[in-house]
Amino acid sequence: MKITLFETAPWERRYLIKALKNTPLNATYLAEPLTEVTLRQARGATIISVFIYSQLTRALIGRLRSLKYIATRSTGFDHIDLQACRARQILVSNVPAYGENTVAEHTFALILALSRNLHKAYVRTVKGDFSLEGLQGFDLKGKTIGVVGAGRIGMHVVKMAKGFGLRALAYDTRKDPFLSEALDFRYVALPELLRQSDIVSLHLPYMPATHHLMNRETFRLMKRGALLINTARGGLVDTSALVWALDEGILGGAGLDVLEGEELVKEERQLLADVSKERLMTALKNNILLHRENVVITPHIAFDSREALQRILDTTVANILGFVHGTPLNMVQPQGRG
């Protein structure tokens, strides 16, 4: 049984080779994502394993005639055309839980960078400038954080928020009254959350229903000067509307670990290959964000801790072996939560 594993770093390959060596799998490892260029490496594969930069479109899936199973090494699965997989009866599994605390910790790293101007202070001091002008921050204690998406990661954010003395509101289509009482937060409708929160943090999966959840209309509802934090998916935020909200002073700042169309920022060849006006405008707006003093951008690393990455590989190996032995694990459901 052939398996091709894409987007694997050297240390991941060492671990996976050892973990899969006593199995009936003939494994091929690539550092690159699955694309039209690397597709030939997966021909004849029954199993492929990918990360988030492999875009498994209907057309691409259609060319993998032997494919029966996809193991994505991520919680989110918006990079996989699930309808195409269902039509072909291809099973898809994810890693449902690996970095709840990891992503939540990075969320607060972004919040603290903005609330205490750490990014500006660092740039200034490495230049030998120790002046304090323009670096005054604000306390988190007594402020309100609104958590949009109260799943595993969102609940870790709520728990950590309590340690900073923040009040917490949450918006989610599903509510857990027990958790609300135990963790001392309130579920509210999205408009109320946006109006009351000093910090809005996004923890939703990306799907058609959440595309551009943050747009001009929803930004207009926010408390003036509030912070927006996004460690979930770039497509949750309309980039043009974000730049507008910053220009208008509606937002006091933004902490972004993900960007809409971030693959264009990471890979110039993809930008040159996709010359649509909309995509190019998004790339331009992202470039504008990169040069704003009240915006902190990190390169999609909220998940990237040693412990979290090890949990990803452990779960991925269990998923692959489950499929091989006829007992698939962590199957992705339509409309599943990230």
C-alpha positions in Angstrom: 0.0 0.0 0.0 1.6 3.3 -1.1 1.5 6.4 1.0 2.8 9.8 0.1 3.4 12.4 2.9 3.7 16.0 1.8 5.0 19.1 3.7 7.3 17.0 5.9 10.3 18.6 7.6 13.4 16.4 8.2 12.7 15.8 11.9 9.1 14.8 11.0 10.4 12.3 8.4 12.7 10.7 10.9 9.8 10.2 13.4 7.4 9.0 10.7 9.9 6.5 9.1 10.4 4.9 12.5 6.7 4.9 13.4 5.6 3.3 10.1 8.5 1.0 9.5 6.8 -2.2 10.6 3.7 -1.6 8.5 2.7 -2.7 5.0 3.2 0.9 3.8 5.5 2.0 1.0 6.2 5.6 2.0 7.4 8.6 0.1 8.2 11.8 1.8 8.2 15.3 0.3 9.0 18.7 1.8 6.8 20.5 -0.7 2.9 20.7 -0.6 0.8 18.7 -3.0 0.4 20.7 -6.2 0.1 20.1 -9.9 3.9 20.0 -9.9 4.3 17.4 -7.1 1.2 15.4 -8.1 3.2 12.7 -9.9 4.7 11.7 -6.5 1.3 10.7 -5.3 0.2 8.7 -8.3 -0.7 5.2 -7.3 -1.0 6.2 -3.6 -3.8 4.8 -1.6 -3.1 7.2 1.2 -1.8 10.8 1.3 -1.0 12.9 4.3 -0.9 16.7 3.9 -0.7 19.9 5.9 -2.6 23.1 5.3 -0.7 24.4 2.2 -1.7 21.5 0.1 -4.9 22.6 -1.7 -6.8 19.4 -2.5 -9.2 20.6 -5.2 -11.8 18.5 -7.0 -9.6 18.5 -10.1 -6.5 17.4 -8.2 -8.4 14.7 -6.3 -9.9 13.5 -9.6 -6.4 12.8 -10.9 -5.5 10.6 -7.9 -7.3 7.5 -9.1 -6.0 5.1 -6.4 -6.6 7.4 -3.5 -8.8 6.0 -0.7 -7.7 8.0 2.4 -6.4 11.5 3.3 -4.8 12.2 6.6 -4.5 15.9 7.2 -2.1 16.9 9.9 -4.3 19.8 11.0 -7.5 20.5 12.8 -9.0 22.6 10.0 -9.8 21.0 6.7 -10.9 23.8 4.5 -8.0 23.0 2.1 -9.7 19.8 1.2 -12.8 19.5 -1.1 -14.9 17.2 1.1 -17.7 16.9 -1.5 -15.2 15.6 -4.0 -14.0 13.1 -1.4 -17.5 12.0 -0.6 -18.3 11.5 -4.3 -15.2 9.2 -4.6 -15.8 7.6 -1.1 -12.4 8.8 0.0 -12.1 9.0 3.8 -10.6 12.1 5.4 -9.3 12.3 9.0 -7.9 15.3 10.9 -6.1 16.0 14.2 -9.1 17.3 16.2 -7.1 18.2 19.3 -3.4 19.0 19.6 -2.8 22.6 20.3 -5.7 24.1 22.2 -3.4 25.6 24.9 -0.7 26.3 22.2 -2.9 28.5 20.0 -4.5 30.1 23.1 -1.0 31.0 24.4 -0.1 32.6 21.0 -3.4 34.5 21.1 -2.3 36.2 24.3 1.2 36.7 22.9 -0.4 38.8 20.2 -2.7 40.6 22.7 0.2 41.5 24.9 2.3 42.7 22.0 -0.4 45.1 21.1 -1.5 46.1 24.6 2.1 46.9 25.7 3.6 47.9 22.3 6.3 45.2 22.6 6.9 45.0 18.8 7.5 48.8 18.6 9.7 48.8 21.7 11.8 45.9 20.4 12.4 47.6 17.0 13.3 50.9 18.8 15.7 49.4 21.3 17.7 47.3 18.8 18.5 50.7 17.1 19.8 52.0 20.5 16.7 54.2 21.1 15.5 53.8 24.7 12.9 56.6 24.7 9.4 55.9 26.0 7.5 58.2 23.8 4.6 56.5 22.1 5.1 53.2 23.9 2.5 53.6 26.7 0.2 50.6 26.8 -2.9 49.6 28.7 -3.8 47.1 31.4 -5.8 44.0 30.5 -7.4 43.8 33.9 -10.9 45.0 33.9 -11.3 44.8 30.1 -13.6 42.6 28.2 -12.5 39.9 25.7 -15.0 38.5 23.2 -14.3 35.0 22.0 -15.9 34.2 18.7 -16.0 30.4 18.5 -16.2 28.7 21.9 -14.7 25.4 21.0 -11.6 23.8 22.6 -9.2 26.7 21.7 -11.8 29.3 22.6 -12.3 27.8 26.0 -8.6 27.8 26.7 -8.6 31.5 25.8 -11.4 32.1 28.3 -9.5 30.3 31.0 -6.4 32.3 30.4 -8.3 35.5 30.2 -9.5 35.0 33.8 -5.9 34.9 34.9 -5.4 38.4 33.5 -8.6 39.7 35.2 -10.5 40.0 31.9 -14.2 39.7 31.7 -15.2 37.1 29.0 -18.0 36.9 26.5 -18.4 34.1 24.0 -20.4 33.6 20.8 -21.0 30.1 19.4 -23.9 28.4 17.6 -23.7 25.7 20.4 -23.7 26.6 24.0 -22.6 24.7 27.2 -24.3 26.3 30.2 -22.2 24.2 32.6 -19.0 25.6 31.1 -20.4 29.1 31.2 -21.1 28.8 34.9 -17.9 27.0 35.7 -15.6 29.4 33.8 -17.6 32.5 34.6 -18.3 33.8 31.1 -21.5 34.7 29.2 -22.8 33.5 25.9 -24.1 36.5 23.8 -25.1 37.2 20.2 -22.3 38.3 17.9 -23.5 41.9 17.6 -23.6 42.3 21.4 -20.1 40.7 21.7 -18.7 43.1 19.2 -20.2 46.1 20.9 -19.0 45.3 24.4 -15.6 43.8 23.8 -12.2 45.6 24.1 -10.6 42.6 22.4 -12.2 40.3 19.9 -10.5 37.0 19.3 -11.5 34.6 16.4 -11.5 30.9 16.9 -13.8 29.6 14.2 -13.3 27.1 11.4 -13.4 28.5 7.8 -16.3 27.5 5.7 -18.9 29.2 3.5 -20.9 30.3 6.5 -17.9 32.0 8.2 -16.3 33.5 5.0 -15.7 37.2 5.7 -17.5 37.1 9.1 -15.6 40.3 9.9 -16.5 42.8 7.2 -17.5 46.5 7.1 -20.8 45.8 8.7 -19.5 43.8 11.6 -16.5 46.1 12.1 -19.0 49.0 12.4 -20.5 47.3 15.5 -17.2 47.1 17.4 -16.2 49.3 20.3 -14.0 52.1 19.0 -10.4 51.4 19.6 -10.9 47.6 20.2 -8.3 45.0 19.2 -8.9 42.2 16.7 -7.0 39.0 17.1 -7.1 36.2 14.5 -5.3 32.9 15.0 -7.9 30.8 13.2 -8.2 31.3 9.4 -7.5 34.3 7.2 -10.7 34.0 5.2 -12.7 34.9 8.3 -11.7 38.5 7.8 -12.3 40.7 4.7 -8.8 42.2 4.3 -10.1 45.4 2.6 -12.6 45.9 5.4 -9.8 45.4 8.0 -7.6 48.0 6.4 -10.6 50.4 6.3 -11.5 49.7 10.0 -7.9 50.5 11.0 -7.8 53.6 8.9 -11.1 54.8 10.4 -9.9 54.2 14.0 -12.6 51.7 14.6 -9.8 49.2 15.4 -7.0 50.2 17.7 -4.9 47.4 16.4 -4.9 43.9 15.0 -2.9 40.8 15.9 -2.9 38.3 13.0 -1.3 34.9 12.8 -3.2 34.2 9.6 -4.0 36.3 6.5 -6.5 36.0 3.8 -4.7 34.6 0.8 -1.6 34.0 2.9 -0.3 31.5 0.4 0.3 34.4 -2.0 2.5 36.1 0.6 4.5 32.9 1.3 5.0 31.9 -2.3 5.6 34.4 -5.1 5.2 31.8 -7.8 1.6 31.3 -6.7 1.0 35.0 -6.9 2.3 35.1 -10.4 0.2 32.1 -11.4 -3.0 33.7 -10.0 -3.4 37.1 -11.5 -7.1 37.6 -10.7 -7.8 41.2 -9.6 -9.4 40.1 -6.3 -6.4 38.0 -5.3 -3.9 40.7 -6.3 -5.8 43.3 -4.3 -5.8 41.0 -1.3 -2.1 40.6 -1.6 -1.7 44.4 -1.8 -3.8 44.9 1.3 -1.8 42.3 3.2 1.4 44.2 2.3 -0.2 47.4 3.7 -1.0 45.6 6.9 2.7 44.4 7.2 3.8 48.0 7.5 1.4 49.3 10.0 2.6 50.0 13.6 -0.6 49.0 15.2 -0.7 45.6 13.4 1.4 42.6 14.6 1.6 39.7 12.1 3.2 36.3 12.7 3.6 33.7 9.9 0.9 31.2 10.9 2.8 29.8 13.9 0.2 29.8 16.6 0.2 25.9 16.4 4.0 25.7 16.2 5.3 24.5 19.5 7.5 21.4 20.1 4.8 19.7 22.1 1.9 20.5 19.7 3.8 19.2 16.7 4.6 16.0 18.5 0.9 15.6 19.3 0.1 16.2 15.6 2.4 13.4 14.5 1.3 11.0 17.2 -2.3 11.4 16.2 -1.5 11.3 12.5 0.3 8.0 12.9 -2.7 6.6 14.9 -5.1 7.8 12.1 -3.0 6.2 9.3 -2.7 2.9 11.2 -6.4 3.0 12.0 -7.2 3.1 8.3 -4.7 0.4 7.5 -6.2 -1.9 10.1 -9.8 -1.1 9.0 -10.7 1.0 12.1 -10.5 4.6 10.9 -10.2 7.3 13.5 -11.0 11.0 13.7 -13.1 11.1 10.6 -14.0 14.6 9.3 -17.8 15.2 9.3 -19.5 17.7 7.0 -19.8 21.1 8.8 -17.4 19.9 11.5 -15.8 22.4 13.9 -12.1 23.3 13.8 
